[in-house]
Amino acid sequence: MTAEKRIPVMEIFGPTVQGEGMVIGRKTMFVRTAGCDYSCAWCDSSFTWDGSGKDDIKLMTACEVLEELKRVGGDTFAHVTLSGGNPALLRHLGELVRLLREQGIGTAVETQGSRWQDWLLEIDEVTLSPKPPSSGMTTDWDMLDDIVERLQSNGNGFSLKIVVFDEDDFDYAVKVHRRYPDVPLYVQSGNSNLNERDNQKLLSLSMAAYERLVERTMASTELRDVRVLPQLHTWLWGNKRGV
Amino acid sequence: MTAEKRIPVMEIFGPTVQGEGMVIGRKTMFVRTAGCDYSCAWCDSSFTWDGSGKDDIKLMTACEVLEELKRVGGDTFAHVTLSGGNPALLRHLGELVRLLREQGIGTAVETQGSRWQDWLLEIDEVTLSPKPPSSGMTTDWDMLDDIVERLQSNGNGFSLKIVVFDEDDFDYAVKVHRRYPDVPLYVQSGNSNLNERDNQKLLSLSMAAYERLVERTMASTELRDVRVLPQLHTWLWGNKRGV
């Protein structure tokens, strides 16, 4: 196998519970890939793209990833989440997706909707999470339109998720919902306290942020058919990595 | 309309977030009906069946319920949760289900799987929550088999949810999963502290119970393809009613 076909893997861990979006609560393993085309101001996994984690990156074949998943998770799992960074940068991730499928293992992915890969059609639960203004990123709406259309006609599980930190982000969520009214929408309260090591304090802050988002959403006549969720794993484990 | 066609309604409130199971996070209105064929030891809505709430019961037609939903929720909602008590005791709830559907309003119901009603086929998300040993109730497996079979062949959203308080309950969840391996299963940590009025204390206890259930589930080679969730509304609002 050539070097290009290897996957840049940052970490493999689990089983744990999925903390976000359409797969919330799901027992899953995580494969976190390195590299991102975005650099969100509040990214909670910036070690995947800012150079700080570059010594942890392993270039692995799909088979090696599967072996490592089995070594770490043993016989306890039936689902794998591909996260990043942006996994949709990696064309050859399709090999891993197919390998997992052959083993009867379900797959979920989260990506911002800035790149298309054909293997997205083979994922059981795709979360598209275009980034709101507070991220500092700019949405390529033509690209997002194209990706939404492809996923909608596919029939697998598919949803949009917007992380909300402030009023502008909330308006962005409304805009996304207007543009794609038939796609299930999840709004999620953002974690502004990535450096908070006091879990009790972080929990209070996160819960207050979630309550504000709940109130705002409940009052909205535009966001009627939506789900509002926190980051469950942050409530449980704070800003710790690898859980 | 005859008196028998009226629905015994305990409370109507919302919009709020659904705190549990397959509809977790969903923006929804609640219609809580009175009356239950069970009397679970730890029921968090025992006022629906133990007589303590009988003065609050209103006998309402389906149209009156819809009017009240609109009066309370205004133009902010597109989803209604039917809860109890056990709503599946009420044959005439079907009228309300159809009325909501005609208005383009989605519906969810939670019931223990002890009674069948044809209108269950018209609900968008049915949660069957058979009760584990700690409830003090006995499962009628033949009845549950029948209900699961009808819902499985229907194609709408449908899941099983088991509340877990102790080891026996966990074993019960495993038994249910073995019996219905193809039905999405949610395990949920139970709230043993129904009289706790200190929300901070309740949150710590609830979170510890959820963590224990997460740990137990992660280690299980039988519960591989499951979701583990807390009661999100209890974390937010404690034991308060009507939120």
Interface residues (C-beta under 8 A of the other chain):
Chain A: G14 P15 T16 V17 I24 G25 R26 K27 G74 D75 T76 F77 A78 H79 G106 Y186 L203 M207 Y210 E211 V214 T217 M218 A219 S220 T221 L223 R224 D225 V226 R227 V228 L229 P230 L232 W235 L236
Chain B: G14 P15 T16 V17 I24 G25 R26 K27 G74 D75 T76 F77 A78 H79 G106 Y186 L203 M207 Y210 E211 V214 T217 M218 A219 S220 T221 L223 R224 D225 V226 R227 V228 L229 P230 L232 W235 L236
